[in-house]
Amino acid sequence: MFFAELNKLSNLAEFTVIPFDTRVDESLVYTWKKGENRKVERVMYGGTCFDAPTEYVNKGKFDGHILLTDLMAPKPKASKCQRMWMTTAYYAQRPYFQTNERIVVVD
C-alpha cells in the first residue's frame, strides 16, 4: 500500500527516500524521480526509532517529511520542518503516541 502511494506521489514530485529502523543507513538514501515507478522493496528490518529520520531531516534542507509507519514506537523529538505520518486505518486508531501532526490513512 505504501509503495502504491509513493508511486502516485512521484507523479507530482521528486522526493528523497530515507530508509530507517533504529538508524538511518545513508548508503540506502535515494531520490525517487518524478514519474518513476518502483517495485516494493524493504531494505531495513530492525526496530523503530522515529528520532533517526527526524535527526537526519533536521540536519538537511528538507521542506517536510512523511513517515510510512505503523506508529508503534515512542514519540520522536521535534521536527524542524513539517512532519506527516502515513499509516493504515488499524494503526491510526491505535497509535502508540499522541500527536497534533497530520496522520494520513492509506487503504
N, C-alpha and C positions, 0 to 999 in steps of 0.2 A: 504493500500500500504506500509506504513512504517513497519508494523509488518511483512509483507512478506519479506521485505528487511532484517530485523533483523533476521528472521528465516534463510535466506540464509547466512548471516554473521556468524551465530552460527555454520554453517558447517565448517567454517575456524578457528574460535577463540572463546574463552571465553571472555566476557566483562561485565562491570558494567553498569546497567541502573540506571539513576539518574532522577526520575520524578521531574518536577518543573512547577511552574506557575510564581508567583512573588517571590517565595521562593523555596528552596529545602526541601522536607519533608524527613529527614534522615530515618524515620521508613519505608519508601517505597523503599529505595535504595536496589537493589539486584544484584546478579551475575547471568547472563544468561550463563548457562553451554554450552560448546562446544557440538554440536549435538542435543541440546534440541530444541524442537519446542513448541512455546507458542501460546495461543489464544489471540486475540486482547483484550486489557484491558486499559481503560482510568481511571486514578486514581486521577487526579487533574484538576480542572475546572476554575481556576481563570484567571486573565490577564496574560500577558507575560513580564518577565524581564530576558533578557539574562545574566545580571550580576549575577543572583543567581547561575546558574550552573557553570558559569565561576569561581566565587569565590570558589565554592566547589571543583572544579577540581584544581584550583591554590593552594589550601591548601593541596591537596593529592599528591600522587605519581602516576600520570597518564601519559601515553605516548602521549595521544591525546584525543580529544573528538569530537563526531559527534552530532550535534543538529538536531533533526527532527522537522521541523517547517514550518510555512507559512511566515516566515521572517517579520512579521508585528509587530515589536516592535523596540524601539530605539537601535542604535548600542551599543554593550556591551564594557566593558573595555577590555584591552588586556589580552590574554590568555598566560600563561607561557609554554604551550605545543601547539602542532599543533591542530587547530580547523577546522572542516569541517561542512558545512551546507547541509542538505538533505531536499529537498522540491519538490513541483510539478512544472511542466512547467509554469503554470499560475503565480505562485508567484515568480519563478526565473526571469521572465520577468518584474516583478513589485516589486522589493524589497523595503522595507521601508528605507533601508540604503545601502550605498555602502561599499563593502569590497573587499580586494585583496585575501581573503581566498577562498578556493575551495568551490564551490556550485555544488552539485550533484542533478540531476533531476531524480525523480522516476516516472514511468508511471503505 
